[in-house]
Amino acid sequence: MDGIQNEAGGKAIIDAQPVGCGRNADELKRLSEESGIHIVASTGFHKLQFYPDDHWVYSYSGNDLINVFLSELHQGMYIDCDNSKPWKLCKSKAGIIKAALDCGEMSNSYRKLFAAAAEAAKQAGAALMVHIEQGSNPNNLADFLEESRVSLTKVIFCHMDRAENDLEVHKELCKRGITMEYDTIGRLKYHSDFQEASIIAQMVEAGFENQILLGLDVTRARYIRYGGWPGLPYLKTHFIEDLSSAGVSPSVIQKIFYDNPAEIFSINN
């Protein structure tokens, strides 16, 4: 975590790495305590390419998966996982459910995982945050989640600013209640920050200012602490100026940075 995040004004951060896929619950707890920043951890699942063939994410039934996700939200996160099962809960709980939509048609394995994630989200009143891969079909996923009776107002589709170039698709998803998460910021191999700010300004102009979240989707090479760029504070120290230049008002910037995350990441019991 970048050391100047508090100085930039950040008070909370979402960690999107789910159970059984490299997440370290104890380290998240330590980092939160030492930095004074609230870390919202994830349960759920990532793209299946990140799991070996003998991983429990394949062998567990839908009910088993629901129980894992709900246990992490209500009791505490699993701090020891191997390929056969998750085990040993800690006291720190997850706060959201992470899921991942891969390219191509949704396989039976993904259907099982998404059905379990949707049911856990319904029961817990937690946000369901979905990685959207380029070449996937977010509209079909929205249909699937709606049929699963999960509240689409608690669903977040991530990376939409590079996963789907047609903003009409974004707008149609927002009309259904889904929140867009945009994080192609400081990632010039995709597009400039000016273009990113323009995407957000167009969505605001279309009336969806309450359904926009921002992130950075950072890797080790992008953390200041490891000598990378742009670092976590970049949203607050640089990109706000780009939003202002694109015509996004201070009141809407307040919504995007504070009000929208506070609303959607709350647990609705």
C-alpha positions as CSV (number, residue, x, y, z in Angstrom):
1,M,0.0,0.0,0.0
2,D,1.4,3.4,-1.0
3,G,2.6,5.3,2.1
4,I,1.1,8.7,1.0
5,Q,-2.4,7.3,0.5
6,N,-3.6,8.9,3.8
7,E,-2.0,12.3,2.9
8,A,-3.9,12.2,-0.4
9,G,-7.2,11.8,1.5
10,G,-8.0,8.1,1.0
11,K,-9.7,6.5,3.9
12,A,-10.9,3.1,2.4
13,I,-9.9,0.7,-0.3
14,I,-11.4,-2.4,-1.9
15,D,-9.2,-5.4,-2.2
16,A,-10.6,-7.6,-5.0
17,Q,-8.6,-10.8,-4.5
18,P,-11.0,-13.6,-3.4
19,V,-10.7,-16.6,-1.2
20,G,-8.6,-19.5,-2.4
21,C,-6.8,-17.4,-5.0
22,G,-3.8,-15.8,-3.3
23,R,-5.6,-13.6,-0.9
24,N,-3.9,-13.1,2.5
25,A,-6.4,-12.2,5.1
26,D,-3.9,-11.8,7.9
27,E,-1.8,-9.4,5.9
28,L,-4.9,-7.3,4.9
29,K,-5.7,-7.0,8.6
30,R,-2.1,-5.9,9.4
31,L,-2.0,-3.4,6.6
32,S,-5.3,-1.9,7.6
33,E,-4.2,-1.5,11.3
34,E,-0.8,-0.1,10.4
35,S,-2.0,2.3,7.8
36,G,-5.3,3.4,9.4
37,I,-7.1,2.7,6.1
38,H,-10.2,0.6,6.0
39,I,-9.7,-2.4,3.7
40,V,-12.8,-4.0,2.3
41,A,-11.8,-7.6,1.5
42,S,-13.5,-10.0,-1.0
43,T,-14.9,-13.5,-0.9
44,G,-16.1,-15.1,-4.1
45,F,-14.1,-16.3,-7.1
46,H,-11.8,-15.2,-9.9
47,K,-11.3,-16.4,-13.5
48,L,-11.0,-20.1,-13.6
49,Q,-7.6,-20.0,-15.3
50,F,-6.1,-19.0,-12.0
51,Y,-7.1,-22.3,-10.3
52,P,-5.4,-25.7,-10.7
53,D,-7.6,-28.5,-11.9
54,D,-7.8,-30.1,-8.5
55,H,-9.0,-27.0,-6.7
56,W,-12.1,-27.1,-4.5
57,V,-13.6,-24.3,-6.6
58,Y,-14.5,-27.0,-9.1
59,S,-15.4,-29.8,-6.8
60,Y,-17.6,-27.9,-4.3
61,S,-21.4,-28.0,-4.9
62,G,-23.4,-24.8,-5.3
63,N,-24.5,-25.1,-1.6
64,D,-20.9,-25.6,-0.5
65,L,-19.8,-22.5,-2.3
66,I,-22.7,-20.4,-0.9
67,N,-21.7,-21.6,2.6
68,V,-18.0,-20.6,2.0
69,F,-19.0,-17.1,0.8
70,L,-21.5,-16.5,3.6
71,S,-19.1,-17.8,6.2
72,E,-16.5,-15.3,5.1
73,L,-19.1,-12.5,5.2
74,H,-20.6,-13.4,8.5
75,Q,-18.0,-15.2,10.6
76,G,-14.5,-14.4,9.2
77,M,-12.2,-15.1,6.3
78,Y,-10.3,-18.3,5.7
79,I,-6.7,-17.7,6.3
80,D,-5.4,-21.1,5.2
81,C,-6.5,-22.6,1.9
82,D,-5.1,-25.4,-0.1
83,N,-6.5,-27.0,-3.3
84,S,-8.7,-29.5,-1.3
85,K,-10.6,-27.1,0.9
86,P,-10.6,-23.7,2.7
87,W,-10.0,-24.0,6.4
88,K,-9.4,-22.0,9.6
89,L,-11.4,-18.9,9.9
90,C,-10.0,-15.6,11.3
91,K,-12.0,-12.9,13.0
92,S,-11.8,-10.4,10.1
93,K,-14.7,-10.6,7.7
94,A,-15.0,-10.1,4.0
95,G,-17.2,-7.2,2.9
96,I,-18.0,-7.9,-0.7
97,I,-18.4,-10.8,-3.1
98,K,-16.0,-10.8,-6.1
99,A,-16.9,-12.7,-9.3
100,A,-15.3,-12.9,-12.8
101,L,-16.9,-13.1,-16.2
102,D,-14.5,-14.6,-18.8
103,C,-14.7,-14.3,-22.5
104,G,-16.9,-16.6,-24.6
105,E,-20.1,-18.3,-23.4
106,M,-20.6,-19.0,-19.7
107,S,-19.6,-22.6,-18.9
108,N,-21.4,-24.8,-16.4
109,S,-18.6,-24.2,-13.9
110,Y,-19.1,-20.5,-14.2
111,R,-22.9,-20.8,-14.0
112,K,-22.5,-22.7,-10.7
113,L,-20.2,-20.1,-9.3
114,F,-22.3,-17.2,-10.4
115,A,-25.4,-18.8,-9.0
116,A,-23.7,-19.3,-5.7
117,A,-22.3,-15.7,-5.6
118,A,-25.7,-14.3,-6.5
119,E,-27.4,-16.3,-3.7
120,A,-24.8,-15.3,-1.2
121,A,-25.2,-11.7,-2.2
122,K,-29.0,-11.9,-1.8
123,Q,-28.8,-13.5,1.6
124,A,-26.1,-11.2,3.0
125,G,-27.2,-8.0,1.3
126,A,-23.6,-7.5,0.1
127,A,-22.4,-6.0,-3.1
128,L,-21.5,-8.3,-6.0
129,M,-18.5,-7.0,-7.9
130,V,-17.8,-8.6,-11.2
131,H,-14.6,-8.6,-13.3
132,I,-15.7,-8.1,-16.9
133,E,-13.3,-9.5,-19.4
134,Q,-12.9,-8.1,-22.9
135,G,-14.8,-10.3,-25.3
136,S,-17.4,-11.4,-22.7
137,N,-21.1,-10.6,-22.8
138,P,-22.1,-8.4,-19.9
139,N,-25.7,-8.2,-21.1
140,N,-26.1,-12.0,-20.8
141,L,-24.6,-11.9,-17.3
142,A,-27.1,-9.2,-16.3
143,D,-29.9,-11.4,-17.6
144,F,-28.5,-14.4,-15.6
145,L,-28.3,-12.3,-12.4
146,E,-31.7,-10.9,-12.8
147,E,-33.1,-14.4,-13.3
148,S,-31.3,-15.3,-10.1
149,R,-33.2,-12.5,-8.3
150,V,-30.2,-10.7,-7.1
151,S,-30.7,-7.0,-6.7
152,L,-29.0,-5.4,-9.7
153,T,-28.6,-2.2,-7.6
154,K,-26.0,-4.1,-5.6
155,V,-24.1,-5.3,-8.7
156,I,-20.9,-3.7,-10.0
157,F,-19.4,-4.4,-13.4
158,C,-15.7,-3.7,-13.4
159,H,-13.3,-2.6,-16.1
160,M,-16.1,-1.6,-18.4
161,D,-14.1,1.4,-19.7
162,R,-11.9,-1.1,-21.6
163,A,-14.0,-4.2,-21.7
164,E,-16.8,-2.6,-23.6
165,N,-16.2,0.3,-26.0
166,D,-19.9,1.0,-26.7
167,L,-21.2,3.4,-24.1
168,E,-24.7,2.6,-25.1
169,V,-24.1,-0.8,-23.5
170,H,-23.0,0.9,-20.3
171,K,-26.1,3.1,-20.3
172,E,-28.5,0.1,-20.9
173,L,-26.8,-1.7,-18.0
174,C,-27.2,1.3,-15.8
175,K,-30.8,1.6,-16.7
176,R,-31.2,-1.9,-15.2
177,G,-29.6,-0.7,-12.0
178,I,-26.0,-1.9,-12.4
179,T,-23.1,0.3,-11.3
180,M,-20.1,0.8,-13.7
181,E,-16.6,0.7,-12.3
182,Y,-14.0,2.5,-14.4
183,D,-10.3,1.9,-13.7
184,T,-8.4,2.5,-16.9
185,I,-6.7,5.5,-15.4
186,G,-3.0,6.1,-15.8
187,R,-3.0,3.1,-18.2
188,L,-2.0,4.7,-21.4
189,K,-1.6,1.5,-23.4
190,Y,-5.4,1.5,-23.5
191,H,-6.3,5.2,-23.7
192,S,-5.4,8.6,-22.3
193,D,-6.7,10.0,-19.0
194,F,-8.5,12.6,-21.1
195,Q,-10.4,9.9,-22.9
196,E,-11.2,8.3,-19.6
197,A,-12.5,11.5,-18.2
198,S,-14.6,11.9,-21.3
199,I,-16.2,8.5,-20.8
200,I,-17.2,9.5,-17.3
201,A,-18.4,12.9,-18.3
202,Q,-20.7,11.3,-21.0
203,M,-22.1,8.9,-18.4
204,V,-22.8,11.7,-16.0
205,E,-24.5,13.7,-18.8
206,A,-26.7,10.7,-19.5
207,G,-27.9,10.8,-15.9
208,F,-25.9,8.0,-14.3
209,E,-23.8,9.9,-11.8
210,N,-25.0,7.8,-9.0
211,Q,-23.8,4.6,-10.7
212,I,-20.1,5.3,-11.3
213,L,-17.2,4.0,-9.2
214,L,-13.5,4.6,-9.9
215,G,-10.5,2.4,-9.3
216,L,-6.9,1.9,-10.6
217,D,-6.7,-1.9,-10.9
218,V,-3.1,-1.7,-9.8
219,T,-0.4,-4.4,-10.0
220,R,2.9,-4.5,-8.2
221,A,4.5,-2.6,-11.2
222,R,2.1,0.3,-10.6
223,Y,2.7,0.8,-6.9
224,I,4.9,3.7,-5.9
225,R,6.2,1.6,-3.0
226,Y,7.8,-0.8,-5.5
227,G,9.1,2.0,-7.7
228,G,6.1,1.9,-10.0
229,W,3.7,4.5,-11.4
230,P,1.1,6.0,-11.0
231,G,0.4,4.7,-7.4
232,L,-2.8,4.6,-5.5
233,P,-3.0,8.3,-4.7
234,Y,-3.2,9.2,-8.4
235,L,-7.0,9.3,-8.4
236,K,-7.0,12.0,-5.8
237,T,-3.8,13.9,-6.7
238,H,-4.2,13.9,-10.5
239,F,-7.3,12.4,-12.0
240,I,-9.7,14.7,-10.2
241,E,-8.3,17.6,-12.3
242,D,-9.0,15.6,-15.5
243,L,-12.6,15.2,-14.4
244,S,-12.9,18.9,-13.7
245,S,-11.4,19.7,-17.1
246,A,-14.0,17.4,-18.7
247,G,-16.8,19.3,-17.1
248,V,-17.6,17.1,-14.2
249,S,-18.8,19.3,-11.3
250,P,-17.4,19.2,-7.8
251,S,-20.7,17.9,-6.5
252,V,-20.7,15.0,-8.9
253,I,-17.0,14.3,-8.1
254,Q,-18.0,14.1,-4.4
255,K,-20.7,11.5,-5.3
256,I,-18.3,9.4,-7.4
257,F,-15.5,9.4,-4.8
258,Y,-17.5,9.3,-1.5
259,D,-21.3,8.9,-1.8
260,N,-21.5,6.1,-4.4
261,P,-19.0,3.8,-2.7
262,A,-20.5,4.4,0.7
263,E,-23.9,3.5,-0.7
264,I,-23.2,0.4,-2.7
265,F,-20.6,-1.2,-0.4
266,S,-22.9,-1.0,2.6
267,I,-24.4,-4.3,3.8
268,N,-28.2,-4.3,3.5
269,N,-29.4,-6.6,6.2
